[in-house]
């Protein structure tokens, strides 16, 4: 089975507190790209950066003092252009580590719940044959999740779609893609 993982395409990262033109371009690309993956052997999983009102007191909040993706706020929601893709195109059964729409809420850059979800699905007869990743921020959350997935599934092809990713700058975007490529991740242009 192929798993398409869309990392943190939330309103705060696209048009909100940490939004950017690059993220908006990646979002438009993903919205065009996802229909190409719709088939019975593909599952779609969204991660959602998830913080609480205590964010500014966390280590991340001290390094990035911009409240964002606070649980339950509009900025925490998946962008409208992608939100509907989760309907009928997500994990094959309700599983632990995600909600009923295949959303993995993560409180830090990389998500062990995402890895555990794929282990669970693999154990339940939905093998992890291929992983495709798109999202933001290439140099932070995308690379963190990709490297966790690579460690957990070392013999599974993992592809990162570069045009479906964005970072805080072109340099950090390209540096992250180069780092993933060095670790045998297929970076697709």
VMD Tcl script that builds the backbone (N, CA, C; Angstrom):
set m [mol new atoms 567]
animate dup $m
set s [atomselect $m all]
$s set {name element resname resid chain x y z} {
  {N N UNK 1 A 0.839 -1.168 0.000}
  {CA C UNK 1 A 0.000 0.000 0.000}
  {C C UNK 1 A 0.893 1.243 0.000}
  {N N UNK 2 A 0.435 2.268 -0.678}
  {CA C UNK 2 A 1.166 3.539 -0.698}
  {C C UNK 2 A 0.496 4.485 0.293}
  {N N UNK 3 A 1.321 5.155 1.092}
  {CA C UNK 3 A 0.834 6.144 2.040}
  {C C UNK 3 A 1.328 7.518 1.617}
  {N N UNK 4 A 0.385 8.420 1.372}
  {CA C UNK 4 A 0.709 9.808 1.048}
  {C C UNK 4 A 0.528 10.598 2.334}
  {N N UNK 5 A 1.600 11.232 2.762}
  {CA C UNK 5 A 1.577 11.983 4.013}
  {C C UNK 5 A 1.730 13.464 3.692}
  {N N UNK 6 A 0.759 14.239 4.127}
  {CA C UNK 6 A 0.783 15.686 3.943}
  {C C UNK 6 A 1.074 16.296 5.314}
  {N N UNK 7 A 2.237 16.922 5.409}
  {CA C UNK 7 A 2.732 17.440 6.682}
  {C C UNK 7 A 2.301 18.892 6.895}
  {N N UNK 8 A 1.493 19.099 7.911}
  {CA C UNK 8 A 1.211 20.434 8.475}
  {C C UNK 8 A 0.715 21.490 7.492}
  {N N UNK 9 A -0.099 21.099 6.528}
  {CA C UNK 9 A -0.654 22.103 5.613}
  {C C UNK 9 A -1.854 22.762 6.288}
  {N N UNK 10 A -1.539 23.559 7.285}
  {CA C UNK 10 A -2.526 24.219 8.126}
  {C C UNK 10 A -2.545 25.715 7.826}
  {N N UNK 11 A -3.640 26.330 8.174}
  {CA C UNK 11 A -3.832 27.748 7.848}
  {C C UNK 11 A -2.721 28.634 8.396}
  {N N UNK 12 A -2.248 28.385 9.610}
  {CA C UNK 12 A -1.182 29.228 10.159}
  {C C UNK 12 A 0.120 29.125 9.368}
  {N N UNK 13 A 0.369 27.986 8.717}
  {CA C UNK 13 A 1.603 27.825 7.939}
  {C C UNK 13 A 1.454 28.287 6.494}
  {N N UNK 14 A 0.239 28.470 6.039}
  {CA C UNK 14 A 0.027 28.835 4.634}
  {C C UNK 14 A -0.322 30.315 4.501}
  {N N UNK 15 A -1.339 30.769 5.215}
  {CA C UNK 15 A -1.754 32.172 5.097}
  {C C UNK 15 A -1.777 32.894 6.433}
  {N N UNK 16 A -1.522 32.195 7.520}
  {CA C UNK 16 A -1.650 32.776 8.852}
  {C C UNK 16 A -0.345 33.264 9.439}
  {N N UNK 17 A -0.185 33.034 10.725}
  {CA C UNK 17 A 0.924 33.581 11.512}
  {C C UNK 17 A 2.299 33.300 10.910}
  {N N UNK 18 A 2.494 32.133 10.311}
  {CA C UNK 18 A 3.788 31.752 9.720}
  {C C UNK 18 A 3.661 31.490 8.220}
  {N N UNK 19 A 2.620 32.029 7.617}
  {CA C UNK 19 A 2.361 31.800 6.194}
  {C C UNK 19 A 3.391 32.462 5.295}
  {N N UNK 20 A 3.445 31.958 4.061}
  {CA C UNK 20 A 4.386 32.510 3.086}
  {C C UNK 20 A 3.874 32.251 1.677}
  {N N UNK 21 A 4.419 32.979 0.742}
  {CA C UNK 21 A 4.083 32.759 -0.663}
  {C C UNK 21 A 4.518 31.362 -1.103}
  {N N UNK 22 A 5.682 30.922 -0.615}
  {CA C UNK 22 A 6.171 29.583 -0.971}
  {C C UNK 22 A 5.202 28.509 -0.475}
  {N N UNK 23 A 4.672 28.669 0.732}
  {CA C UNK 23 A 3.720 27.694 1.273}
  {C C UNK 23 A 2.423 27.713 0.474}
  {N N UNK 24 A 2.003 28.884 0.027}
  {CA C UNK 24 A 0.794 28.984 -0.789}
  {C C UNK 24 A 0.985 28.280 -2.129}
  {N N UNK 25 A 2.171 28.401 -2.715}
  {CA C UNK 25 A 2.460 27.699 -3.978}
  {C C UNK 25 A 2.471 26.189 -3.759}
  {N N UNK 26 A 3.089 25.755 -2.662}
  {CA C UNK 26 A 3.117 24.321 -2.359}
  {C C UNK 26 A 1.697 23.801 -2.140}
  {N N UNK 27 A 0.868 24.576 -1.468}
  {CA C UNK 27 A -0.521 24.174 -1.216}
  {C C UNK 27 A -1.289 24.001 -2.519}
  {N N UNK 28 A -1.112 24.948 -3.442}
  {CA C UNK 28 A -1.788 24.850 -4.744}
  {C C UNK 28 A -1.307 23.619 -5.498}
  {N N UNK 29 A -0.008 23.344 -5.437}
  {CA C UNK 29 A 0.545 22.160 -6.094}
  {C C UNK 29 A -0.058 20.890 -5.493}
  {N N UNK 30 A -0.098 20.811 -4.165}
  {CA C UNK 30 A -0.636 19.621 -3.503}
  {C C UNK 30 A -2.100 19.421 -3.875}
  {N N UNK 31 A -2.871 20.482 -3.913}
  {CA C UNK 31 A -4.293 20.376 -4.273}
  {C C UNK 31 A -4.467 19.808 -5.680}
  {N N UNK 32 A -3.555 20.140 -6.586}
  {CA C UNK 32 A -3.589 19.577 -7.949}
  {C C UNK 32 A -3.052 18.159 -7.995}
  {N N UNK 33 A -2.119 17.848 -7.130}
  {CA C UNK 33 A -1.413 16.557 -7.156}
  {C C UNK 33 A -2.205 15.427 -6.493}
  {N N UNK 34 A -2.891 15.711 -5.402}
  {CA C UNK 34 A -3.553 14.640 -4.645}
  {C C UNK 34 A -4.531 13.802 -5.463}
  {N N UNK 35 A -5.319 14.382 -6.366}
  {CA C UNK 35 A -6.221 13.510 -7.148}
  {C C UNK 35 A -5.484 12.439 -7.947}
  {N N UNK 36 A -4.234 12.667 -8.299}
  {CA C UNK 36 A -3.452 11.676 -9.048}
  {C C UNK 36 A -3.154 10.436 -8.218}
  {N N UNK 37 A -3.229 10.571 -6.907}
  {CA C UNK 37 A -2.915 9.456 -6.013}
  {C C UNK 37 A -4.152 8.680 -5.565}
  {N N UNK 38 A -5.322 9.149 -5.927}
  {CA C UNK 38 A -6.542 8.510 -5.423}
  {C C UNK 38 A -6.730 7.140 -6.092}
  {N N UNK 39 A -6.556 6.102 -5.310}
  {CA C UNK 39 A -6.844 4.734 -5.750}
  {C C UNK 39 A -6.979 3.858 -4.510}
  {N N UNK 40 A -7.528 2.649 -4.668}
  {CA C UNK 40 A -7.783 1.806 -3.496}
  {C C UNK 40 A -6.525 1.362 -2.746}
  {N N UNK 41 A -5.366 1.476 -3.372}
  {CA C UNK 41 A -4.122 1.048 -2.726}
  {C C UNK 41 A -3.319 2.215 -2.184}
  {N N UNK 42 A -3.982 3.355 -1.990}
  {CA C UNK 42 A -3.322 4.539 -1.452}
  {C C UNK 42 A -4.138 5.093 -0.302}
  {N N UNK 43 A -3.450 5.433 0.767}
  {CA C UNK 43 A -4.094 6.073 1.914}
  {C C UNK 43 A -3.458 7.444 2.123}
  {N N UNK 44 A -4.268 8.391 2.525}
  {CA C UNK 44 A -3.822 9.760 2.766}
  {C C UNK 44 A -3.849 10.036 4.260}
  {N N UNK 45 A -2.738 10.558 4.757}
  {CA C UNK 45 A -2.636 10.911 6.171}
  {C C UNK 45 A -2.148 12.353 6.261}
  {N N UNK 46 A -2.841 13.164 7.036}
  {CA C UNK 46 A -2.411 14.532 7.311}
  {C C UNK 46 A -1.807 14.578 8.705}
  {N N UNK 47 A -0.693 15.290 8.866}
  {CA C UNK 47 A -0.242 15.623 10.216}
  {C C UNK 47 A -0.698 17.048 10.493}
  {N N UNK 48 A -0.945 17.324 11.757}
  {CA C UNK 48 A -1.305 18.671 12.179}
  {C C UNK 48 A -0.454 19.064 13.371}
  {N N UNK 49 A 0.360 20.111 13.170}
  {CA C UNK 49 A 1.103 20.705 14.265}
  {C C UNK 49 A 0.068 21.137 15.296}
  {N N UNK 50 A 0.265 20.760 16.546}
  {CA C UNK 50 A -0.765 20.987 17.551}
  {C C UNK 50 A -0.136 21.491 18.848}
  {N N UNK 51 A -0.451 22.735 19.181}
  {CA C UNK 51 A 0.057 23.338 20.414}
  {C C UNK 51 A -1.116 23.742 21.293}
  {N N UNK 52 A -0.810 24.090 22.533}
  {CA C UNK 52 A -1.848 24.574 23.437}
  {C C UNK 52 A -1.507 25.991 23.887}
  {N N UNK 53 A -2.298 26.506 24.791}
  {CA C UNK 53 A -2.123 27.886 25.244}
  {C C UNK 53 A -0.779 28.107 25.935}
  {N N UNK 54 A -0.113 27.047 26.328}
  {CA C UNK 54 A 1.189 27.129 27.000}
  {C C UNK 54 A 2.361 27.208 26.010}
  {N N UNK 55 A 2.090 27.300 24.716}
  {CA C UNK 55 A 3.138 27.243 23.685}
  {C C UNK 55 A 4.324 28.157 23.976}
  {N N UNK 56 A 4.095 29.403 24.373}
  {CA C UNK 56 A 5.188 30.354 24.564}
  {C C UNK 56 A 6.130 29.944 25.693}
  {N N UNK 57 A 5.703 29.036 26.575}
  {CA C UNK 57 A 6.558 28.555 27.664}
  {C C UNK 57 A 7.330 27.294 27.293}
  {N N UNK 58 A 7.129 26.787 26.077}
  {CA C UNK 58 A 7.854 25.591 25.650}
  {C C UNK 58 A 9.203 25.985 25.055}
  {N N UNK 59 A 10.068 25.022 24.891}
  {CA C UNK 59 A 11.368 25.292 24.271}
  {C C UNK 59 A 11.179 25.802 22.848}
  {N N UNK 60 A 10.253 25.190 22.098}
  {CA C UNK 60 A 9.984 25.675 20.748}
  {C C UNK 60 A 9.493 27.116 20.782}
  {N N UNK 61 A 8.604 27.430 21.715}
  {CA C UNK 61 A 8.080 28.783 21.845}
  {C C UNK 61 A 9.150 29.804 22.169}
  {N N UNK 62 A 10.155 29.385 22.900}
  {CA C UNK 62 A 11.271 30.289 23.211}
  {C C UNK 62 A 12.137 30.543 21.968}
  {N N UNK 63 A 12.276 29.534 21.104}
  {CA C UNK 63 A 13.067 29.688 19.872}
  {C C UNK 63 A 12.261 30.315 18.740}
  {N N UNK 64 A 10.972 30.047 18.709}
  {CA C UNK 64 A 10.083 30.591 17.689}
  {C C UNK 64 A 8.892 31.241 18.412}
  {N N UNK 65 A 9.077 32.483 18.858}
  {CA C UNK 65 A 8.056 33.120 19.690}
  {C C UNK 65 A 6.864 33.664 18.891}
  {N N UNK 66 A 6.265 32.780 18.098}
  {CA C UNK 66 A 5.081 33.127 17.319}
  {C C UNK 66 A 4.030 32.061 17.609}
  {N N UNK 67 A 3.023 32.395 18.415}
  {CA C UNK 67 A 1.971 31.401 18.667}
  {C C UNK 67 A 1.333 30.967 17.342}
  {N N UNK 68 A 1.227 29.663 17.159}
  {CA C UNK 68 A 0.663 29.127 15.921}
  {C C UNK 68 A 0.086 27.743 16.177}
  {N N UNK 69 A -0.843 27.358 15.337}
  {CA C UNK 69 A -1.449 26.022 15.371}
  {C C UNK 69 A -1.907 25.633 16.771}
  {N N UNK 70 A -2.576 26.581 17.428}
  {CA C UNK 70 A -3.124 26.316 18.758}
  {C C UNK 70 A -4.402 25.492 18.574}
  {N N UNK 71 A -4.449 24.352 19.226}
  {CA C UNK 71 A -5.559 23.412 19.094}
  {C C UNK 71 A -6.909 24.122 19.160}
  {N N UNK 72 A -7.739 23.859 18.148}
  {CA C UNK 72 A -9.087 24.397 18.114}
  {C C UNK 72 A -9.224 25.756 17.455}
  {N N UNK 73 A -8.110 26.416 17.140}
  {CA C UNK 73 A -8.197 27.719 16.479}
  {C C UNK 73 A -8.294 27.522 14.972}
  {N N UNK 74 A -8.703 28.565 14.276}
  {CA C UNK 74 A -8.793 28.498 12.817}
  {C C UNK 74 A -7.418 28.210 12.198}
  {N N UNK 75 A -6.368 28.801 12.750}
  {CA C UNK 75 A -5.017 28.579 12.218}
  {C C UNK 75 A -4.541 27.151 12.339}
  {N N UNK 76 A -5.110 26.375 13.249}
  {CA C UNK 76 A -4.738 24.979 13.459}
  {C C UNK 76 A -5.346 24.069 12.391}
  {N N UNK 77 A -6.409 24.527 11.742}
  {CA C UNK 77 A -7.132 23.690 10.785}
  {C C UNK 77 A -6.339 23.481 9.493}
  {N N UNK 78 A -6.538 22.322 8.877}
  {CA C UNK 78 A -5.976 22.052 7.557}
  {C C UNK 78 A -6.618 23.047 6.582}
  {N N UNK 79 A -5.830 23.549 5.634}
  {CA C UNK 79 A -6.349 24.551 4.696}
  {C C UNK 79 A -7.539 23.994 3.930}
  {N N UNK 80 A -8.466 24.887 3.613}
  {CA C UNK 80 A -9.718 24.485 2.967}
  {C C UNK 80 A -9.494 23.697 1.674}
  {N N UNK 81 A -8.496 24.093 0.879}
  {CA C UNK 81 A -8.245 23.448 -0.409}
  {C C UNK 81 A -7.893 21.971 -0.267}
  {N N UNK 82 A -7.395 21.579 0.898}
  {CA C UNK 82 A -6.972 20.191 1.107}
  {C C UNK 82 A -7.873 19.427 2.071}
  {N N UNK 83 A -8.602 20.132 2.894}
  {CA C UNK 83 A -9.375 19.487 3.952}
  {C C UNK 83 A -10.302 18.393 3.433}
  {N N UNK 84 A -10.967 18.627 2.332}
  {CA C UNK 84 A -11.928 17.647 1.816}
  {C C UNK 84 A -11.266 16.396 1.248}
  {N N UNK 85 A -9.958 16.464 0.926}
  {CA C UNK 85 A -9.290 15.267 0.416}
  {C C UNK 85 A -9.243 14.162 1.454}
  {N N UNK 86 A -9.385 14.509 2.720}
  {CA C UNK 86 A -9.346 13.494 3.759}
  {C C UNK 86 A -10.564 12.598 3.768}
  {N N UNK 87 A -11.627 13.001 3.085}
  {CA C UNK 87 A -12.867 12.226 3.115}
  {C C UNK 87 A -12.810 11.070 2.116}
  {N N UNK 88 A -12.823 9.856 2.626}
  {CA C UNK 88 A -12.826 8.666 1.779}
  {C C UNK 88 A -11.482 8.326 1.174}
  {N N UNK 89 A -10.422 8.940 1.679}
  {CA C UNK 89 A -9.099 8.775 1.058}
  {C C UNK 89 A -8.043 8.768 2.155}
  {N N UNK 90 A -8.323 8.036 3.219}
  {CA C UNK 90 A -7.391 8.013 4.337}
  {C C UNK 90 A -7.200 6.606 4.845}
  {N N UNK 91 A -6.672 6.455 6.017}
  {CA C UNK 91 A -6.294 5.134 6.513}
  {C C UNK 91 A -7.439 4.142 6.380}
  {N N UNK 92 A -7.124 2.889 6.032}
  {CA C UNK 92 A -8.140 1.898 5.709}
  {C C UNK 92 A -9.106 1.575 6.836}
  {N N UNK 93 A -8.720 1.780 8.047}
  {CA C UNK 93 A -9.622 1.529 9.167}
  {C C UNK 93 A -9.273 2.513 10.270}
  {N N UNK 94 A -10.200 2.730 11.134}
  {CA C UNK 94 A -9.898 3.587 12.275}
  {C C UNK 94 A -8.794 2.904 13.068}
  {N N UNK 95 A -7.771 3.638 13.331}
  {CA C UNK 95 A -6.604 3.058 13.979}
  {C C UNK 95 A -6.152 3.965 15.120}
  {N N UNK 96 A -5.406 3.409 16.058}
  {CA C UNK 96 A -4.850 4.279 17.094}
  {C C UNK 96 A -3.851 5.254 16.468}
  {N N UNK 97 A -3.497 6.263 17.184}
  {CA C UNK 97 A -2.500 7.262 16.794}
  {C C UNK 97 A -3.032 8.332 15.848}
  {N N UNK 98 A -4.295 8.237 15.436}
  {CA C UNK 98 A -4.863 9.273 14.578}
  {C C UNK 98 A -6.342 9.407 14.892}
  {N N UNK 99 A -6.963 10.463 14.369}
  {CA C UNK 99 A -8.401 10.595 14.576}
  {C C UNK 99 A -9.152 9.885 13.457}
  {N N UNK 100 A -10.484 9.996 13.457}
  {CA C UNK 100 A -11.301 9.249 12.493}
  {C C UNK 100 A -11.100 9.693 11.055}
  {N N UNK 101 A -10.452 10.822 10.820}
  {CA C UNK 101 A -10.197 11.286 9.453}
  {C C UNK 101 A -8.741 11.062 9.044}
  {N N UNK 102 A -8.021 10.250 9.782}
  {CA C UNK 102 A -6.636 9.983 9.428}
  {C C UNK 102 A -5.705 11.141 9.722}
  {N N UNK 103 A -6.042 11.944 10.712}
  {CA C UNK 103 A -5.216 13.091 11.097}
  {C C UNK 103 A -4.357 12.710 12.292}
  {N N UNK 104 A -3.074 12.987 12.181}
  {CA C UNK 104 A -2.143 12.744 13.276}
  {C C UNK 104 A -1.798 14.095 13.882}
  {N N UNK 105 A -2.170 14.298 15.136}
  {CA C UNK 105 A -1.859 15.551 15.827}
  {C C UNK 105 A -0.497 15.389 16.486}
  {N N UNK 106 A 0.412 16.313 16.171}
  {CA C UNK 106 A 1.766 16.189 16.704}
  {C C UNK 106 A 2.148 17.449 17.458}
  {N N UNK 107 A 2.833 17.270 18.561}
  {CA C UNK 107 A 3.186 18.399 19.418}
  {C C UNK 107 A 4.616 18.869 19.212}
  {N N UNK 108 A 5.315 18.213 18.324}
  {CA C UNK 108 A 6.690 18.591 18.022}
  {C C UNK 108 A 6.942 18.339 16.545}
  {N N UNK 109 A 8.153 18.605 16.087}
  {CA C UNK 109 A 8.454 18.558 14.654}
  {C C UNK 109 A 8.168 17.192 14.042}
  {N N UNK 110 A 8.771 16.154 14.586}
  {CA C UNK 110 A 8.563 14.795 14.092}
  {C C UNK 110 A 7.546 14.079 14.951}
  {N N UNK 111 A 6.839 13.121 14.362}
  {CA C UNK 111 A 5.765 12.453 15.083}
  {C C UNK 111 A 6.007 10.951 15.206}
  {N N UNK 112 A 6.226 10.515 16.438}
  {CA C UNK 112 A 6.301 9.077 16.680}
  {C C UNK 112 A 4.936 8.430 16.486}
  {N N UNK 113 A 3.859 9.190 16.712}
  {CA C UNK 113 A 2.520 8.652 16.452}
  {C C UNK 113 A 2.339 8.320 14.974}
  {N N UNK 114 A 2.908 9.112 14.088}
  {CA C UNK 114 A 2.843 8.818 12.650}
  {C C UNK 114 A 3.545 7.493 12.361}
  {N N UNK 115 A 4.721 7.324 12.908}
  {CA C UNK 115 A 5.470 6.071 12.730}
  {C C UNK 115 A 4.672 4.900 13.307}
  {N N UNK 116 A 4.142 5.067 14.514}
  {CA C UNK 116 A 3.374 3.989 15.150}
  {C C UNK 116 A 2.101 3.665 14.383}
  {N N UNK 117 A 1.466 4.680 13.802}
  {CA C UNK 117 A 0.285 4.442 12.969}
  {C C UNK 117 A 0.646 3.543 11.785}
  {N N UNK 118 A 1.742 3.842 11.114}
  {CA C UNK 118 A 2.146 3.017 9.962}
  {C C UNK 118 A 2.557 1.613 10.401}
  {N N UNK 119 A 3.231 1.484 11.546}
  {CA C UNK 119 A 3.530 0.148 12.079}
  {C C UNK 119 A 2.230 -0.618 12.322}
  {N N UNK 120 A 1.256 0.033 12.934}
  {CA C UNK 120 A -0.030 -0.606 13.228}
  {C C UNK 120 A -0.716 -1.061 11.938}
  {N N UNK 121 A -0.776 -0.176 10.957}
  {CA C UNK 121 A -1.431 -0.534 9.693}
  {C C UNK 121 A -0.701 -1.678 8.999}
  {N N UNK 122 A 0.631 -1.636 9.028}
  {CA C UNK 122 A 1.438 -2.701 8.431}
  {C C UNK 122 A 1.134 -4.035 9.117}
  {N N UNK 123 A 1.064 -4.012 10.452}
  {CA C UNK 123 A 0.760 -5.226 11.219}
  {C C UNK 123 A -0.654 -5.741 10.968}
  {N N UNK 124 A -1.564 -4.853 10.581}
  {CA C UNK 124 A -2.970 -5.225 10.360}
  {C C UNK 124 A -3.260 -5.567 8.904}
  {N N UNK 125 A -2.221 -5.804 8.108}
  {CA C UNK 125 A -2.445 -6.247 6.738}
  {C C UNK 125 A -2.502 -5.152 5.694}
  {N N UNK 126 A -2.090 -3.951 6.049}
  {CA C UNK 126 A -2.010 -2.847 5.092}
  {C C UNK 126 A -0.541 -2.456 4.964}
  {N N UNK 127 A 0.237 -3.260 4.226}
  {CA C UNK 127 A 1.695 -3.092 4.217}
  {C C UNK 127 A 2.138 -1.721 3.726}
  {N N UNK 128 A 3.236 -1.277 4.296}
  {CA C UNK 128 A 3.827 0.003 3.914}
  {C C UNK 128 A 4.798 -0.279 2.771}
  {N N UNK 129 A 4.286 -0.176 1.537}
  {CA C UNK 129 A 5.091 -0.462 0.350}
  {C C UNK 129 A 5.805 0.770 -0.185}
  {N N UNK 130 A 5.207 1.938 0.046}
  {CA C UNK 130 A 5.779 3.188 -0.455}
  {C C UNK 130 A 5.220 4.331 0.384}
  {N N UNK 131 A 6.062 5.341 0.621}
  {CA C UNK 131 A 5.637 6.533 1.353}
  {C C UNK 131 A 5.965 7.745 0.494}
  {N N UNK 132 A 4.977 8.623 0.308}
  {CA C UNK 132 A 5.148 9.870 -0.438}
  {C C UNK 132 A 4.845 11.007 0.527}
  {N N UNK 133 A 5.744 11.999 0.590}
  {CA C UNK 133 A 5.589 13.077 1.560}
  {C C UNK 133 A 5.603 14.430 0.864}
  {N N UNK 134 A 4.684 15.301 1.294}
  {CA C UNK 134 A 4.640 16.701 0.868}
  {C C UNK 134 A 4.266 17.520 2.092}
  {N N UNK 135 A 4.568 18.827 2.082}
  {CA C UNK 135 A 4.122 19.676 3.170}
  {C C UNK 135 A 5.109 20.748 3.558}
  {N N UNK 136 A 4.904 21.275 4.742}
  {CA C UNK 136 A 5.747 22.341 5.277}
  {C C UNK 136 A 6.171 21.962 6.691}
  {N N UNK 137 A 7.160 22.454 7.098}
  {CA C UNK 137 A 8.248 23.232 6.548}
  {C C UNK 137 A 9.364 22.239 6.193}
  {N N UNK 138 A 9.845 22.299 4.971}
  {CA C UNK 138 A 10.784 21.292 4.465}
  {C C UNK 138 A 11.934 21.043 5.433}
  {N N UNK 139 A 12.521 22.104 5.948}
  {CA C UNK 139 A 13.714 21.996 6.788}
  {C C UNK 139 A 13.433 21.748 8.256}
  {N N UNK 140 A 12.176 21.633 8.629}
  {CA C UNK 140 A 11.851 21.405 10.044}
  {C C UNK 140 A 10.963 20.161 10.161}
  {N N UNK 141 A 9.675 20.304 9.917}
  {CA C UNK 141 A 8.739 19.193 10.146}
  {C C UNK 141 A 8.789 18.132 9.058}
  {N N UNK 142 A 8.967 18.535 7.801}
  {CA C UNK 142 A 9.035 17.526 6.738}
  {C C UNK 142 A 10.252 16.631 6.961}
  {N N UNK 143 A 11.432 17.231 7.084}
  {CA C UNK 143 A 12.647 16.421 7.239}
  {C C UNK 143 A 12.602 15.592 8.525}
  {N N UNK 144 A 12.055 16.144 9.601}
  {CA C UNK 144 A 11.975 15.387 10.857}
  {C C UNK 144 A 11.133 14.134 10.692}
  {N N UNK 145 A 9.982 14.265 10.058}
  {CA C UNK 145 A 9.116 13.100 9.859}
  {C C UNK 145 A 9.694 12.120 8.853}
  {N N UNK 146 A 10.287 12.632 7.796}
  {CA C UNK 146 A 10.887 11.744 6.792}
  {C C UNK 146 A 12.012 10.919 7.409}
  {N N UNK 147 A 12.837 11.547 8.225}
  {CA C UNK 147 A 13.947 10.801 8.820}
  {C C UNK 147 A 13.450 9.773 9.843}
  {N N UNK 148 A 12.396 10.081 10.585}
  {CA C UNK 148 A 11.803 9.081 11.477}
  {C C UNK 148 A 11.252 7.905 10.671}
  {N N UNK 149 A 10.569 8.214 9.570}
  {CA C UNK 149 A 10.018 7.159 8.720}
  {C C UNK 149 A 11.116 6.317 8.092}
  {N N UNK 150 A 12.207 6.943 7.679}
  {CA C UNK 150 A 13.334 6.210 7.093}
  {C C UNK 150 A 13.941 5.252 8.119}
  {N N UNK 151 A 14.076 5.715 9.360}
  {CA C UNK 151 A 14.616 4.855 10.414}
  {C C UNK 151 A 13.672 3.691 10.709}
  {N N UNK 152 A 12.374 3.943 10.680}
  {CA C UNK 152 A 11.394 2.907 11.006}
  {C C UNK 152 A 11.171 1.924 9.861}
  {N N UNK 153 A 11.279 2.409 8.618}
  {CA C UNK 153 A 11.023 1.593 7.427}
  {C C UNK 153 A 12.212 1.710 6.469}
  {N N UNK 154 A 13.370 1.164 6.864}
  {CA C UNK 154 A 14.595 1.385 6.086}
  {C C UNK 154 A 14.581 0.803 4.680}
  {N N UNK 155 A 13.736 -0.164 4.415}
  {CA C UNK 155 A 13.698 -0.778 3.086}
  {C C UNK 155 A 12.459 -0.390 2.281}
  {N N UNK 156 A 11.766 0.618 2.740}
  {CA C UNK 156 A 10.583 1.113 2.036}
  {C C UNK 156 A 10.969 2.355 1.251}
  {N N UNK 157 A 10.639 2.413 -0.036}
  {CA C UNK 157 A 10.912 3.637 -0.791}
  {C C UNK 157 A 10.134 4.819 -0.207}
  {N N UNK 158 A 10.858 5.897 0.055}
  {CA C UNK 158 A 10.243 7.126 0.542}
  {C C UNK 158 A 10.554 8.211 -0.470}
  {N N UNK 159 A 9.501 8.896 -0.904}
  {CA C UNK 159 A 9.643 9.960 -1.888}
  {C C UNK 159 A 9.175 11.273 -1.282}
  {N N UNK 160 A 9.926 12.322 -1.517}
  {CA C UNK 160 A 9.522 13.668 -1.117}
  {C C UNK 160 A 9.322 14.459 -2.399}
  {N N UNK 161 A 8.138 15.012 -2.558}
  {CA C UNK 161 A 7.807 15.776 -3.754}
  {C C UNK 161 A 8.204 17.227 -3.492}
  {N N UNK 162 A 9.306 17.665 -4.105}
  {CA C UNK 162 A 9.886 18.968 -3.765}
  {C C UNK 162 A 8.940 20.131 -4.029}
  {N N UNK 163 A 8.192 20.087 -5.111}
  {CA C UNK 163 A 7.286 21.188 -5.432}
  {C C UNK 163 A 6.099 21.254 -4.470}
  {N N UNK 164 A 5.851 20.166 -3.781}
  {CA C UNK 164 A 4.792 20.129 -2.789}
  {C C UNK 164 A 5.285 20.441 -1.392}
  {N N UNK 165 A 6.480 21.014 -1.304}
  {CA C UNK 165 A 7.066 21.391 -0.013}
  {C C UNK 165 A 7.488 22.856 -0.052}
  {N N UNK 166 A 7.588 23.448 1.115}
  {CA C UNK 166 A 8.058 24.827 1.235}
  {C C UNK 166 A 8.736 24.994 2.585}
  {N N UNK 167 A 9.647 25.966 2.630}
  {CA C UNK 167 A 10.374 26.226 3.868}
  {C C UNK 167 A 10.473 27.737 4.072}
  {N N UNK 168 A 11.176 28.141 5.108}
  {CA C UNK 168 A 11.269 29.564 5.428}
  {C C UNK 168 A 12.077 30.348 4.404}
  {N N UNK 169 A 12.927 29.662 3.640}
  {CA C UNK 169 A 13.668 30.305 2.549}
  {C C UNK 169 A 13.969 29.248 1.493}
  {N N UNK 170 A 14.329 29.706 0.304}
  {CA C UNK 170 A 14.721 28.760 -0.747}
  {C C UNK 170 A 15.948 27.960 -0.329}
  {N N UNK 171 A 16.908 28.627 0.348}
  {CA C UNK 171 A 18.120 27.930 0.786}
  {C C UNK 171 A 17.808 26.810 1.768}
  {N N UNK 172 A 16.976 27.089 2.771}
  {CA C UNK 172 A 16.671 26.034 3.744}
  {C C UNK 172 A 15.865 24.910 3.105}
  {N N UNK 173 A 15.002 25.252 2.154}
  {CA C UNK 173 A 14.236 24.246 1.417}
  {C C UNK 173 A 15.194 23.307 0.669}
  {N N UNK 174 A 16.116 23.895 -0.100}
  {CA C UNK 174 A 17.044 23.085 -0.900}
  {C C UNK 174 A 18.039 22.324 -0.028}
  {N N UNK 175 A 18.475 22.921 1.079}
  {CA C UNK 175 A 19.382 22.219 1.998}
  {C C UNK 175 A 18.705 20.984 2.590}
  {N N UNK 176 A 17.444 21.120 2.958}
  {CA C UNK 176 A 16.713 19.981 3.532}
  {C C UNK 176 A 16.522 18.883 2.490}
  {N N UNK 177 A 16.176 19.275 1.261}
  {CA C UNK 177 A 16.022 18.278 0.204}
  {C C UNK 177 A 17.339 17.551 -0.052}
  {N N UNK 178 A 18.445 18.291 -0.059}
  {CA C UNK 178 A 19.767 17.679 -0.272}
  {C C UNK 178 A 20.104 16.720 0.868}
  {N N UNK 179 A 19.806 17.104 2.101}
  {CA C UNK 179 A 20.080 16.229 3.247}
  {C C UNK 179 A 19.266 14.941 3.159}
  {N N UNK 180 A 17.997 15.056 2.785}
  {CA C UNK 180 A 17.170 13.853 2.652}
  {C C UNK 180 A 17.681 12.964 1.527}
  {N N UNK 181 A 18.081 13.570 0.434}
  {CA C UNK 181 A 18.618 12.813 -0.693}
  {C C UNK 181 A 19.853 12.011 -0.276}
  {N N UNK 182 A 20.694 12.607 0.542}
  {CA C UNK 182 A 21.894 11.897 1.029}
  {C C UNK 182 A 21.535 10.650 1.834}
  {N N UNK 183 A 20.362 10.662 2.422}
  {CA C UNK 183 A 19.898 9.534 3.235}
  {C C UNK 183 A 19.017 8.569 2.453}
  {N N UNK 184 A 19.170 8.596 1.130}
  {CA C UNK 184 A 18.487 7.679 0.224}
  {C C UNK 184 A 16.970 7.896 0.140}
  {N N UNK 185 A 16.562 9.117 0.347}
  {CA C UNK 185 A 15.180 9.517 0.128}
  {C C UNK 185 A 15.108 9.978 -1.330}
  {N N UNK 186 A 14.107 9.534 -2.066}
  {CA C UNK 186 A 13.939 9.970 -3.457}
  {C C UNK 186 A 13.280 11.332 -3.459}
  {N N UNK 187 A 14.025 12.346 -3.883}
  {CA C UNK 187 A 13.467 13.684 -3.997}
  {C C UNK 187 A 12.970 13.844 -5.425}
  {N N UNK 188 A 11.671 14.052 -5.565}
  {CA C UNK 188 A 11.025 14.135 -6.858}
  {C C UNK 188 A 10.828 15.607 -7.205}
  {N N UNK 189 A 11.350 16.006 -8.353}
  {CA C UNK 189 A 11.177 17.404 -8.800}
  {C C UNK 189 A 9.867 17.589 -9.506}
}
mol reanalyze $m
mol bondsrecalc $m
mol representation Tube
mol addrep $m
